[in-house]
Amino acid sequence: MREPLLTPMAAGVAYAVAALVLSGVLSPVLTGELRGPLARPQTILPMLLVNGVWGAVCGVCALGVRRLRGGAV
């Protein structure tokens, strides 16, 4: 992985965006009403931030593994 911190962080944010879109499409189909983050817009930013932070945590772990294996940081 070229960017062991940035790549998982971006993946976390992309996951949050995908979950946001899917919940907006599927909740009305499955339950008949809008549910999830789009129904409560104040939850969208925290959702993006939390997923980005978890991605960053995974990136820090990847940096640690790279360092333990003797690779360049």
Chimera marker file (.cmm) of the C-alpha trace (Angstrom):
<marker_set name="trace">
<marker id="1" x="0.000" y="0.000" z="0.000" r="1" g="1" b="0" radius="0.5"/>
<marker id="2" x="1.544" y="3.315" z="-1.025" r="1" g="1" b="0" radius="0.5"/>
<marker id="3" x="-0.275" y="5.484" z="1.513" r="1" g="1" b="0" radius="0.5"/>
<marker id="4" x="-0.986" y="3.264" z="4.521" r="1" g="1" b="0" radius="0.5"/>
<marker id="5" x="-2.666" y="6.060" z="6.464" r="1" g="1" b="0" radius="0.5"/>
<marker id="6" x="-4.557" y="7.946" z="3.773" r="1" g="1" b="0" radius="0.5"/>
<marker id="7" x="-5.917" y="4.949" z="1.859" r="1" g="1" b="0" radius="0.5"/>
<marker id="8" x="-7.860" y="3.300" z="4.728" r="1" g="1" b="0" radius="0.5"/>
<marker id="9" x="-9.086" y="6.689" z="5.906" r="1" g="1" b="0" radius="0.5"/>
<marker id="10" x="-10.488" y="7.412" z="2.446" r="1" g="1" b="0" radius="0.5"/>
<marker id="11" x="-11.984" y="3.904" z="2.369" r="1" g="1" b="0" radius="0.5"/>
<marker id="12" x="-13.735" y="4.606" z="5.676" r="1" g="1" b="0" radius="0.5"/>
<marker id="13" x="-15.256" y="7.817" z="4.347" r="1" g="1" b="0" radius="0.5"/>
<marker id="14" x="-16.244" y="6.083" z="1.088" r="1" g="1" b="0" radius="0.5"/>
<marker id="15" x="-17.937" y="3.352" z="3.132" r="1" g="1" b="0" radius="0.5"/>
<marker id="16" x="-19.884" y="5.994" z="5.058" r="1" g="1" b="0" radius="0.5"/>
<marker id="17" x="-21.018" y="7.640" z="1.815" r="1" g="1" b="0" radius="0.5"/>
<marker id="18" x="-22.069" y="4.265" z="0.378" r="1" g="1" b="0" radius="0.5"/>
<marker id="19" x="-23.999" y="3.430" z="3.552" r="1" g="1" b="0" radius="0.5"/>
<marker id="20" x="-25.661" y="6.837" z="3.401" r="1" g="1" b="0" radius="0.5"/>
<marker id="21" x="-26.769" y="6.349" z="-0.204" r="1" g="1" b="0" radius="0.5"/>
<marker id="22" x="-27.887" y="2.755" z="0.333" r="1" g="1" b="0" radius="0.5"/>
<marker id="23" x="-29.913" y="3.622" z="3.420" r="1" g="1" b="0" radius="0.5"/>
<marker id="24" x="-31.564" y="6.453" z="1.507" r="1" g="1" b="0" radius="0.5"/>
<marker id="25" x="-32.524" y="4.123" z="-1.340" r="1" g="1" b="0" radius="0.5"/>
<marker id="26" x="-33.338" y="0.938" z="0.534" r="1" g="1" b="0" radius="0.5"/>
<marker id="27" x="-35.115" y="2.187" z="3.674" r="1" g="1" b="0" radius="0.5"/>
<marker id="28" x="-38.136" y="3.580" z="1.791" r="1" g="1" b="0" radius="0.5"/>
<marker id="29" x="-38.332" y="0.402" z="-0.286" r="1" g="1" b="0" radius="0.5"/>
<marker id="30" x="-38.075" y="-1.955" z="2.679" r="1" g="1" b="0" radius="0.5"/>
<marker id="31" x="-39.926" y="-0.043" z="5.401" r="1" g="1" b="0" radius="0.5"/>
<marker id="32" x="-42.051" y="2.416" z="3.455" r="1" g="1" b="0" radius="0.5"/>
<marker id="33" x="-40.429" y="5.452" z="5.083" r="1" g="1" b="0" radius="0.5"/>
<marker id="34" x="-37.071" y="7.183" z="5.082" r="1" g="1" b="0" radius="0.5"/>
<marker id="35" x="-34.863" y="6.034" z="7.954" r="1" g="1" b="0" radius="0.5"/>
<marker id="36" x="-31.204" y="6.256" z="8.801" r="1" g="1" b="0" radius="0.5"/>
<marker id="37" x="-28.865" y="9.229" z="8.500" r="1" g="1" b="0" radius="0.5"/>
<marker id="38" x="-30.828" y="10.997" z="5.769" r="1" g="1" b="0" radius="0.5"/>
<marker id="39" x="-33.863" y="11.112" z="8.061" r="1" g="1" b="0" radius="0.5"/>
<marker id="40" x="-31.652" y="12.729" z="10.726" r="1" g="1" b="0" radius="0.5"/>
<marker id="41" x="-29.254" y="15.037" z="8.829" r="1" g="1" b="0" radius="0.5"/>
<marker id="42" x="-27.385" y="15.991" z="12.019" r="1" g="1" b="0" radius="0.5"/>
<marker id="43" x="-25.939" y="12.454" z="12.047" r="1" g="1" b="0" radius="0.5"/>
<marker id="44" x="-24.297" y="12.644" z="8.606" r="1" g="1" b="0" radius="0.5"/>
<marker id="45" x="-21.141" y="14.538" z="9.609" r="1" g="1" b="0" radius="0.5"/>
<marker id="46" x="-20.454" y="12.399" z="12.705" r="1" g="1" b="0" radius="0.5"/>
<marker id="47" x="-20.966" y="9.278" z="10.582" r="1" g="1" b="0" radius="0.5"/>
<marker id="48" x="-18.370" y="10.472" z="8.063" r="1" g="1" b="0" radius="0.5"/>
<marker id="49" x="-15.945" y="11.475" z="10.817" r="1" g="1" b="0" radius="0.5"/>
<marker id="50" x="-16.247" y="8.237" z="12.779" r="1" g="1" b="0" radius="0.5"/>
<marker id="51" x="-15.691" y="6.096" z="9.694" r="1" g="1" b="0" radius="0.5"/>
<marker id="52" x="-12.735" y="8.275" z="8.681" r="1" g="1" b="0" radius="0.5"/>
<marker id="53" x="-11.220" y="7.939" z="12.158" r="1" g="1" b="0" radius="0.5"/>
<marker id="54" x="-11.627" y="4.149" z="12.097" r="1" g="1" b="0" radius="0.5"/>
<marker id="55" x="-9.899" y="4.123" z="8.727" r="1" g="1" b="0" radius="0.5"/>
<marker id="56" x="-7.083" y="6.210" z="10.180" r="1" g="1" b="0" radius="0.5"/>
<marker id="57" x="-6.755" y="3.751" z="13.088" r="1" g="1" b="0" radius="0.5"/>
<marker id="58" x="-6.410" y="0.933" z="10.558" r="1" g="1" b="0" radius="0.5"/>
<marker id="59" x="-3.827" y="3.014" z="8.706" r="1" g="1" b="0" radius="0.5"/>
<marker id="60" x="-1.792" y="3.485" z="11.880" r="1" g="1" b="0" radius="0.5"/>
<marker id="61" x="-1.906" y="-0.291" z="12.378" r="1" g="1" b="0" radius="0.5"/>
<marker id="62" x="-0.705" y="-0.743" z="8.788" r="1" g="1" b="0" radius="0.5"/>
<marker id="63" x="2.180" y="1.658" z="9.445" r="1" g="1" b="0" radius="0.5"/>
<marker id="64" x="3.080" y="-0.355" z="12.538" r="1" g="1" b="0" radius="0.5"/>
<marker id="65" x="3.043" y="-3.621" z="10.612" r="1" g="1" b="0" radius="0.5"/>
<marker id="66" x="5.158" y="-2.061" z="7.858" r="1" g="1" b="0" radius="0.5"/>
<marker id="67" x="7.660" y="-0.824" z="10.412" r="1" g="1" b="0" radius="0.5"/>
<marker id="68" x="7.802" y="-4.233" z="12.129" r="1" g="1" b="0" radius="0.5"/>
<marker id="69" x="8.460" y="-5.932" z="8.804" r="1" g="1" b="0" radius="0.5"/>
<marker id="70" x="11.316" y="-3.533" z="8.120" r="1" g="1" b="0" radius="0.5"/>
<marker id="71" x="9.731" y="-1.681" z="5.215" r="1" g="1" b="0" radius="0.5"/>
<marker id="72" x="10.094" y="1.986" z="4.444" r="1" g="1" b="0" radius="0.5"/>
<marker id="73" x="7.646" y="4.294" z="6.199" r="1" g="1" b="0" radius="0.5"/>
<link id1="1" id2="2" r="1" g="1" b="0" radius="0.2"/>
<link id1="2" id2="3" r="1" g="1" b="0" radius="0.2"/>
<link id1="3" id2="4" r="1" g="1" b="0" radius="0.2"/>
<link id1="4" id2="5" r="1" g="1" b="0" radius="0.2"/>
<link id1="5" id2="6" r="1" g="1" b="0" radius="0.2"/>
<link id1="6" id2="7" r="1" g="1" b="0" radius="0.2"/>
<link id1="7" id2="8" r="1" g="1" b="0" radius="0.2"/>
<link id1="8" id2="9" r="1" g="1" b="0" radius="0.2"/>
<link id1="9" id2="10" r="1" g="1" b="0" radius="0.2"/>
<link id1="10" id2="11" r="1" g="1" b="0" radius="0.2"/>
<link id1="11" id2="12" r="1" g="1" b="0" radius="0.2"/>
<link id1="12" id2="13" r="1" g="1" b="0" radius="0.2"/>
<link id1="13" id2="14" r="1" g="1" b="0" radius="0.2"/>
<link id1="14" id2="15" r="1" g="1" b="0" radius="0.2"/>
<link id1="15" id2="16" r="1" g="1" b="0" radius="0.2"/>
<link id1="16" id2="17" r="1" g="1" b="0" radius="0.2"/>
<link id1="17" id2="18" r="1" g="1" b="0" radius="0.2"/>
<link id1="18" id2="19" r="1" g="1" b="0" radius="0.2"/>
<link id1="19" id2="20" r="1" g="1" b="0" radius="0.2"/>
<link id1="20" id2="21" r="1" g="1" b="0" radius="0.2"/>
<link id1="21" id2="22" r="1" g="1" b="0" radius="0.2"/>
<link id1="22" id2="23" r="1" g="1" b="0" radius="0.2"/>
<link id1="23" id2="24" r="1" g="1" b="0" radius="0.2"/>
<link id1="24" id2="25" r="1" g="1" b="0" radius="0.2"/>
<link id1="25" id2="26" r="1" g="1" b="0" radius="0.2"/>
<link id1="26" id2="27" r="1" g="1" b="0" radius="0.2"/>
<link id1="27" id2="28" r="1" g="1" b="0" radius="0.2"/>
<link id1="28" id2="29" r="1" g="1" b="0" radius="0.2"/>
<link id1="29" id2="30" r="1" g="1" b="0" radius="0.2"/>
<link id1="30" id2="31" r="1" g="1" b="0" radius="0.2"/>
<link id1="31" id2="32" r="1" g="1" b="0" radius="0.2"/>
<link id1="32" id2="33" r="1" g="1" b="0" radius="0.2"/>
<link id1="33" id2="34" r="1" g="1" b="0" radius="0.2"/>
<link id1="34" id2="35" r="1" g="1" b="0" radius="0.2"/>
<link id1="35" id2="36" r="1" g="1" b="0" radius="0.2"/>
<link id1="36" id2="37" r="1" g="1" b="0" radius="0.2"/>
<link id1="37" id2="38" r="1" g="1" b="0" radius="0.2"/>
<link id1="38" id2="39" r="1" g="1" b="0" radius="0.2"/>
<link id1="39" id2="40" r="1" g="1" b="0" radius="0.2"/>
<link id1="40" id2="41" r="1" g="1" b="0" radius="0.2"/>
<link id1="41" id2="42" r="1" g="1" b="0" radius="0.2"/>
<link id1="42" id2="43" r="1" g="1" b="0" radius="0.2"/>
<link id1="43" id2="44" r="1" g="1" b="0" radius="0.2"/>
<link id1="44" id2="45" r="1" g="1" b="0" radius="0.2"/>
<link id1="45" id2="46" r="1" g="1" b="0" radius="0.2"/>
<link id1="46" id2="47" r="1" g="1" b="0" radius="0.2"/>
<link id1="47" id2="48" r="1" g="1" b="0" radius="0.2"/>
<link id1="48" id2="49" r="1" g="1" b="0" radius="0.2"/>
<link id1="49" id2="50" r="1" g="1" b="0" radius="0.2"/>
<link id1="50" id2="51" r="1" g="1" b="0" radius="0.2"/>
<link id1="51" id2="52" r="1" g="1" b="0" radius="0.2"/>
<link id1="52" id2="53" r="1" g="1" b="0" radius="0.2"/>
<link id1="53" id2="54" r="1" g="1" b="0" radius="0.2"/>
<link id1="54" id2="55" r="1" g="1" b="0" radius="0.2"/>
<link id1="55" id2="56" r="1" g="1" b="0" radius="0.2"/>
<link id1="56" id2="57" r="1" g="1" b="0" radius="0.2"/>
<link id1="57" id2="58" r="1" g="1" b="0" radius="0.2"/>
<link id1="58" id2="59" r="1" g="1" b="0" radius="0.2"/>
<link id1="59" id2="60" r="1" g="1" b="0" radius="0.2"/>
<link id1="60" id2="61" r="1" g="1" b="0" radius="0.2"/>
<link id1="61" id2="62" r="1" g="1" b="0" radius="0.2"/>
<link id1="62" id2="63" r="1" g="1" b="0" radius="0.2"/>
<link id1="63" id2="64" r="1" g="1" b="0" radius="0.2"/>
<link id1="64" id2="65" r="1" g="1" b="0" radius="0.2"/>
<link id1="65" id2="66" r="1" g="1" b="0" radius="0.2"/>
<link id1="66" id2="67" r="1" g="1" b="0" radius="0.2"/>
<link id1="67" id2="68" r="1" g="1" b="0" radius="0.2"/>
<link id1="68" id2="69" r="1" g="1" b="0" radius="0.2"/>
<link id1="69" id2="70" r="1" g="1" b="0" radius="0.2"/>
<link id1="70" id2="71" r="1" g="1" b="0" radius="0.2"/>
<link id1="71" id2="72" r="1" g="1" b="0" radius="0.2"/>
<link id1="72" id2="73" r="1" g="1" b="0" radius="0.2"/>
</marker_set>
